[in-house]
Amino acid sequence: MPDVLRRRLSQIGVIDPDQADALQPRLAPGQRLVSMAGDLWRWDGYRATAADAPSAAALRLEQVNRLAELETGFAAAQARAAAATQAHDGLVEDLADASEADKTARARRRAADAAVAEASRAHSRAEADRALAEGRVQSASLAVARHAEAAAAARAQLLDAERQARALPDLGESRARVGDIKTNVEAARMTMMTRRSAHDEVLREGQARVRRGDAIAKDRKLWADRLATADARMAELDDRTAKAQSDLAAAQGAPDALAKDHAAVMARLSEAEARETQAQEACAIAEAALRAASKAERDAERAASDAREARARAETKVEAAQVGVAATLDRMREDTDETPQTLLAKLDADPEALGSVPELEATIARLRRSRDALGAVNLRAEEDAQAVQEEHDTLVREKTDLETAIGKLRAGIGGLNREGRERLLTAFEQVNASFGTLFAHLFGGGEARLVLVESDDPLDAGLEIMCQPPGKKLSTLSLLSGGEQTLTALALIFAVFLANPAPICVLDEVDAPLDDANVTRFCDMLDEMTHRTNTRFLVITHHAVTMSRMDRLFGVTMAEQGVSQLVSVDLKRAEQMVA
């Protein structure tokens, strides 16, 4: 087993999930705990349970996004891994050498400082200086017992320091040498920090490769399960094929029976056709009689209609005459207080008693005008009624067509609602699973989920966000703090983004309410999203941590008053130039 892998595995412990709460706070940096079920507890407080594993849809999306990159970069990744391993071993050795050099330089600095202090004192302190040197010699001897090489080097440096202290001409030269030693120590410290950063970068790349290997193993297991399901499906299809063949054998004898039944049916059909011919002849005779009867009926109706119209006109005239007579009698009574009988008696006695002829003609004309004012009988009432009936039938047909169209429209709306519910529930499940995973990644644990409320119908229901950060109770989004609400909203946005990724995503001041630790988690999630999707993220921010984690920076400066200038910095290229 490689030494790197052995050292890595030596920092991992297998425990029961019940022991995690007690053992996790006692972990040293770099150590972690796992369980047989797949749970993970890390030294920095991060927790990942087996239930936080990504869904099948997320795995398929990750597979599609990373398959081409894995195929094209596998050989290069192996070469880089070998080079990184060699570089890591070299860095470990260099780090050990740098640490030893730093320790030696510190010892030399302490010895030089002591020598400079002792040289500035009077000769009367020589005995005390000798006793102090003896103490340093004893300390160096103890160091030799622990590390032979470091002790020898320290002894030689101690003797050299004593000679230099005795031969030291003045205090200024010693101080210059001390300054040089300080400069060397600072340079060694900067080199050590640079190499330590490179070592951490190699460790992060190794962890990313381990995670990608785990994802590929999960994909292989998923495809194996699908293969088993396909085998079971093929076995079921074979059973159905055998059953169909048995049914086919049983149905091969059916044509003979069907032929007998067909002959009997044809005989009955011939008899029915003969009866149909006789019935058609009788029907033709009956239709001719019906047409003659209908014609006679129409003639009778026409004559009856004419008679009714004549009767109506006569009745109208009679009624008009009766009304006129009554009105005349009333007017005669009102005007002359006489009756027709008295007028006839006067007429017999005196023919000129009723008035002159112009007066009678005026009276007749007035009576005719009264008759004409009554109006004529409406002879088109039947035709008007028929037109109204036709309009009524047209409205009934239009009403029926409208009801049919409404039924089809409601059926179409029902189909659209049904498909909408299915798509909405599918998208909701994907977003809910991704939301829970991203929430646990951002908060270092806890859980979160989306809940449909206020209705059983997904199209009419509302959405409630339930969150439980580590160490808190399950609550709604409105009860969290400002930073927690921001992280939860980011988790939800990126969960929706995973369900339907886009080529470009713009984030405007999303890290403003966050502290440095949460901004680091946010940047880690951005790195993960760039690995899982082919999306370019454009982040508008003023936070130094976020800017340090980006690939390229764009800014606007005003070198001259009133003149703005765009400035661009490629951080990846800058790191290569510095290296």
Backbone hydrogen bonds, N-H to C=O, Kabsch-Sander energy under -0.5 kcal/mol:
donor,donor_aa,acceptor,acceptor_aa,energy
6,R,2,P,-2.4
7,R,3,D,-2.7
8,R,4,V,-2.0
9,L,5,L,-2.9
10,S,6,R,-1.8
11,Q,7,R,-0.6
11,Q,8,R,-1.1
12,I,9,L,-1.6
13,G,32,R,-1.9
15,I,13,G,-0.5
15,I,34,V,-2.5
19,Q,16,D,-1.7
20,A,17,P,-1.1
23,L,19,Q,-1.9
24,Q,20,A,-2.7
26,R,23,L,-1.1
27,L,24,Q,-1.7
31,Q,28,A,-2.1
32,R,11,Q,-2.1
33,L,41,W,-3.3
34,V,13,G,-2.9
35,S,39,D,-1.5
38,G,35,S,-1.4
40,L,48,A,-2.7
41,W,33,L,-2.8
42,R,46,Y,-2.7
43,W,31,Q,-1.5
45,G,42,R,-1.6
48,A,40,L,-2.4
52,D,49,T,-1.4
53,A,50,A,-1.3
59,L,55,S,-2.4
60,R,56,A,-2.6
61,L,57,A,-2.4
62,E,58,A,-2.6
63,Q,59,L,-2.6
64,V,60,R,-2.6
65,N,61,L,-2.2
66,R,62,E,-1.9
67,L,63,Q,-1.8
68,A,64,V,-0.5
70,L,66,R,-2.7
71,E,67,L,-2.4
72,T,68,A,-2.6
73,G,69,E,-2.2
74,F,70,L,-0.6
74,F,71,E,-0.5
77,A,73,G,-2.4
78,Q,74,F,-2.3
79,A,75,A,-2.4
80,R,76,A,-3.1
81,A,77,A,-2.6
82,A,78,Q,-2.7
83,A,79,A,-2.9
84,A,80,R,-3.3
85,T,81,A,-2.6
86,Q,82,A,-2.6
87,A,83,A,-3.3
88,H,84,A,-2.9
89,D,85,T,-2.7
90,G,86,Q,-3.0
91,L,87,A,-3.0
92,V,88,H,-2.9
93,E,89,D,-2.5
94,D,90,G,-3.2
95,L,91,L,-3.0
96,A,92,V,-2.4
97,D,93,E,-2.9
98,A,94,D,-3.3
99,S,95,L,-2.9
100,E,96,A,-2.6
101,A,97,D,-3.1
102,D,98,A,-2.9
103,K,99,S,-2.7
104,T,100,E,-2.9
105,A,101,A,-3.2
106,R,102,D,-2.6
107,A,103,K,-2.2
108,R,104,T,-2.9
109,R,105,A,-2.8
110,R,106,R,-2.8
111,A,107,A,-2.7
112,A,108,R,-3.0
113,D,109,R,-2.9
114,A,110,R,-2.3
115,A,111,A,-2.6
116,V,112,A,-2.8
117,A,113,D,-2.2
118,E,114,A,-2.4
119,A,115,A,-2.4
120,S,116,V,-1.2
121,R,118,E,-0.8
125,R,122,A,-1.8
126,A,123,H,-1.9
129,D,125,R,-2.4
130,R,126,A,-2.6
131,A,127,E,-2.4
132,L,128,A,-2.3
133,A,129,D,-2.5
134,E,130,R,-2.4
135,G,131,A,-2.1
136,R,132,L,-2.2
137,V,133,A,-2.4
138,Q,134,E,-2.5
139,S,135,G,-2.4
140,A,136,R,-2.5
141,S,137,V,-2.2
142,L,138,Q,-2.2
143,A,139,S,-2.1
144,V,140,A,-1.9
145,A,141,S,-1.6
146,R,142,L,-1.2
147,H,143,A,-3.0
151,A,147,H,-2.1
152,A,148,A,-2.4
153,A,149,E,-2.3
154,A,150,A,-2.3
155,R,151,A,-2.6
156,A,152,A,-2.5
157,Q,153,A,-2.5
158,L,154,A,-2.2
159,L,155,R,-2.6
160,D,156,A,-2.6
161,A,157,Q,-2.4
162,E,158,L,-2.3
163,R,159,L,-2.5
164,Q,160,D,-2.6
165,A,161,A,-2.3
166,R,162,E,-2.4
167,A,163,R,-3.0
174,S,170,D,-0.9
175,R,171,L,-2.0
176,A,172,G,-2.0
177,R,173,E,-2.1
178,V,174,S,-2.5
179,G,175,R,-2.3
180,D,176,A,-2.2
181,I,177,R,-2.6
182,K,178,V,-2.6
183,T,179,G,-2.3
184,N,180,D,-2.5
185,V,181,I,-2.5
186,E,182,K,-2.5
187,A,183,T,-2.4
188,A,184,N,-2.5
189,R,185,V,-2.4
190,M,186,E,-2.4
191,T,187,A,-2.4
192,M,188,A,-2.5
193,M,189,R,-2.4
194,T,190,M,-2.4
195,R,191,T,-2.5
196,R,192,M,-2.3
197,S,193,M,-2.2
198,A,194,T,-2.1
199,H,195,R,-2.4
200,D,196,R,-2.4
201,E,197,S,-2.3
202,V,198,A,-2.2
203,L,199,H,-2.2
204,R,200,D,-2.5
205,E,201,E,-2.3
206,G,202,V,-2.3
207,Q,203,L,-2.4
208,A,204,R,-2.4
209,R,205,E,-2.3
210,V,206,G,-2.3
211,R,207,Q,-2.4
212,R,208,A,-2.5
213,G,209,R,-2.5
214,D,210,V,-2.3
215,A,211,R,-2.3
216,I,212,R,-2.2
217,A,213,G,-2.2
218,K,214,D,-2.3
219,D,215,A,-2.3
220,R,216,I,-2.4
221,K,217,A,-2.2
222,L,218,K,-2.5
223,W,219,D,-2.6
224,A,220,R,-2.2
225,D,221,K,-2.3
226,R,222,L,-2.2
227,L,223,W,-2.2
228,A,224,A,-2.2
229,T,225,D,-2.3
230,A,226,R,-2.5
231,D,227,L,-2.2
232,A,228,A,-2.2
233,R,229,T,-2.3
234,M,230,A,-2.4
235,A,231,D,-2.3
236,E,232,A,-2.1
237,L,233,R,-2.2
238,D,234,M,-2.2
239,D,235,A,-2.0
240,R,236,E,-2.3
241,T,237,L,-2.2
242,A,238,D,-2.3
243,K,239,D,-2.2
244,A,240,R,-2.3
245,Q,241,T,-2.3
246,S,242,A,-2.0
247,D,243,K,-2.2
248,L,244,A,-2.3
249,A,245,Q,-2.2
250,A,246,S,-2.0
251,A,247,D,-1.8
252,Q,248,L,-0.8
252,Q,249,A,-0.6
253,G,250,A,-0.6
254,A,251,A,-1.1
257,A,253,G,-0.8
258,L,254,A,-2.3
259,A,255,P,-2.2
260,K,256,D,-1.9
261,D,257,A,-2.3
262,H,258,L,-2.1
263,A,259,A,-2.1
264,A,260,K,-2.2
265,V,261,D,-2.2
266,M,262,H,-2.4
267,A,263,A,-2.1
268,R,264,A,-2.1
269,L,265,V,-2.2
270,S,266,M,-2.0
271,E,267,A,-1.9
272,A,268,R,-2.3
273,E,269,L,-2.3
274,A,270,S,-2.2
275,R,271,E,-2.3
276,E,272,A,-2.2
277,T,273,E,-2.2
278,Q,274,A,-2.1
279,A,275,R,-2.3
280,Q,276,E,-2.4
281,E,277,T,-2.1
282,A,278,Q,-2.4
283,C,279,A,-2.4
284,A,280,Q,-2.4
285,I,281,E,-2.2
286,A,282,A,-2.5
287,E,283,C,-2.6
288,A,284,A,-2.3
289,A,285,I,-2.4
290,L,286,A,-2.5
291,R,287,E,-2.6
292,A,288,A,-2.3
293,A,289,A,-2.6
294,S,290,L,-2.8
295,K,291,R,-2.5
296,A,292,A,-2.6
297,E,293,A,-2.7
298,R,294,S,-2.5
299,D,295,K,-2.6
300,A,296,A,-2.7
301,E,297,E,-2.7
302,R,298,R,-2.6
303,A,299,D,-2.7
304,A,300,A,-2.9
305,S,301,E,-2.6
306,D,302,R,-2.6
307,A,303,A,-2.7
308,R,304,A,-2.9
309,E,305,S,-2.7
310,A,306,D,-2.8
311,R,307,A,-3.1
312,A,308,R,-2.8
313,R,309,E,-2.8
314,A,310,A,-2.7
315,E,311,R,-3.2
316,T,312,A,-2.7
317,K,313,R,-2.7
318,V,314,A,-3.1
319,E,315,E,-3.1
320,A,316,T,-2.9
321,A,317,K,-3.1
322,Q,318,V,-3.3
323,V,319,E,-3.0
324,G,320,A,-3.1
325,V,321,A,-3.2
326,A,322,Q,-2.9
327,A,323,V,-3.2
328,T,324,G,-2.9
329,L,325,V,-3.0
330,D,326,A,-2.8
331,R,327,A,-3.0
332,M,328,T,-3.0
333,R,329,L,-2.6
334,E,330,D,-3.0
335,D,331,R,-3.4
336,T,332,M,-2.5
337,D,332,M,-1.0
337,D,333,R,-1.0
338,E,332,M,-1.0
343,L,339,T,-2.0
344,L,340,P,-2.9
345,A,341,Q,-2.2
346,K,342,T,-2.3
347,L,343,L,-2.9
348,D,344,L,-2.4
349,A,345,A,-1.9
350,D,346,K,-4.5
353,A,350,D,-1.8
354,L,351,P,-0.5
355,G,352,E,-0.7
360,L,356,S,-1.5
361,E,357,V,-2.9
362,A,358,P,-2.5
363,T,359,E,-2.0
364,I,360,L,-2.6
365,A,361,E,-2.9
366,R,362,A,-2.3
367,L,363,T,-2.2
368,R,364,I,-2.4
369,R,365,A,-2.5
370,S,366,R,-1.9
371,R,367,L,-2.0
372,D,368,R,-3.2
373,A,369,R,-2.0
374,L,370,S,-0.7
374,L,371,R,-1.1
375,G,372,D,-1.2
379,L,377,V,-0.9
381,A,378,N,-0.6
384,D,380,R,-2.5
385,A,381,A,-2.2
386,Q,382,E,-2.3
387,A,383,E,-2.4
388,V,384,D,-2.4
389,Q,385,A,-2.3
390,E,386,Q,-2.4
391,E,387,A,-2.3
392,H,388,V,-2.2
393,D,389,Q,-2.6
394,T,390,E,-2.4
395,L,391,E,-2.3
396,V,392,H,-2.2
397,R,393,D,-2.5
398,E,394,T,-2.6
399,K,395,L,-2.3
400,T,396,V,-2.3
401,D,397,R,-2.7
402,L,398,E,-2.5
403,E,399,K,-2.5
404,T,400,T,-2.4
405,A,401,D,-2.7
406,I,402,L,-2.5
407,G,403,E,-2.3
408,K,404,T,-2.4
409,L,405,A,-2.8
410,R,406,I,-2.7
411,A,407,G,-2.4
412,G,408,K,-2.7
413,I,409,L,-2.7
414,G,410,R,-2.6
415,G,411,A,-2.4
416,L,412,G,-2.7
417,N,413,I,-2.7
418,R,414,G,-2.5
419,E,415,G,-2.6
420,G,416,L,-2.8
421,R,417,N,-2.6
422,E,418,R,-2.1
423,R,419,E,-2.7
424,L,420,G,-2.8
425,L,421,R,-2.8
426,T,422,E,-2.3
427,A,423,R,-2.8
428,F,424,L,-2.6
429,E,425,L,-2.4
430,Q,426,T,-2.1
431,V,427,A,-2.9
432,N,428,F,-2.7
433,A,429,E,-2.4
434,S,430,Q,-2.4
435,F,431,V,-2.7
436,G,432,N,-2.2
437,T,433,A,-1.9
438,L,434,S,-2.7
439,F,435,F,-2.4
440,A,436,G,-2.1
441,H,437,T,-1.8
442,L,438,L,-2.5
443,F,439,F,-2.6
444,G,440,A,-0.9
445,G,440,A,-1.6
447,E,468,Q,-1.7
449,R,466,M,-2.3
451,V,464,E,-2.6
453,V,462,G,-2.2
460,D,457,D,-1.1
461,A,457,D,-1.4
462,G,453,V,-3.0
464,E,451,V,-2.9
466,M,449,R,-2.5
466,M,464,E,-0.6
467,C,475,S,-3.3
468,Q,447,E,-2.2
472,K,469,P,-2.0
475,S,467,C,-2.8
477,L,465,I,-1.0
479,L,476,T,-1.1
480,L,477,L,-1.4
485,Q,481,S,-2.6
486,T,482,G,-2.1
487,L,483,G,-2.4
488,T,484,E,-2.6
489,A,485,Q,-2.6
490,L,486,T,-2.4
491,A,487,L,-2.3
492,L,488,T,-2.3
493,I,489,A,-2.7
494,F,490,L,-2.6
495,A,491,A,-1.7
496,V,492,L,-2.3
497,F,493,I,-2.0
498,L,494,F,-2.0
499,A,495,A,-1.4
500,N,496,V,-1.3
505,C,536,R,-2.2
507,L,538,L,-2.7
508,D,506,V,-0.5
509,E,507,L,-0.7
509,E,540,I,-2.9
512,A,509,E,-0.9
514,L,511,D,-1.1
519,V,515,D,-2.4
520,T,516,D,-2.1
521,R,517,A,-1.8
522,F,518,N,-2.4
523,C,519,V,-2.5
524,D,520,T,-2.2
525,M,521,R,-2.2
526,L,522,F,-2.0
527,D,523,C,-2.3
528,E,524,D,-2.2
529,M,525,M,-2.5
530,T,526,L,-2.2
531,H,527,D,-1.5
532,R,528,E,-2.0
533,T,529,M,-2.2
536,R,503,P,-2.5
537,F,535,T,-0.6
538,L,505,C,-3.0
539,V,537,F,-0.6
540,I,507,L,-3.3
540,I,538,L,-0.5
541,T,539,V,-0.6
547,M,543,H,-2.1
548,S,544,A,-2.0
549,R,545,V,-0.9
549,R,546,T,-0.7
550,M,547,M,-0.9
553,L,569,V,-3.0
555,G,567,V,-2.9
557,T,565,Q,-2.9
559,A,557,T,-0.6
560,E,563,V,-0.8
563,V,560,E,-2.1
564,S,562,G,-0.5
565,Q,557,T,-2.8
567,V,555,G,-3.5
569,V,553,L,-2.5
571,L,551,D,-1.5
571,L,569,V,-0.8
572,K,551,D,-1.1
574,A,570,D,-2.1
575,E,571,L,-2.5
576,Q,572,K,-2.0
577,M,573,R,-2.4
578,V,574,A,-2.5
579,A,575,E,-2.6
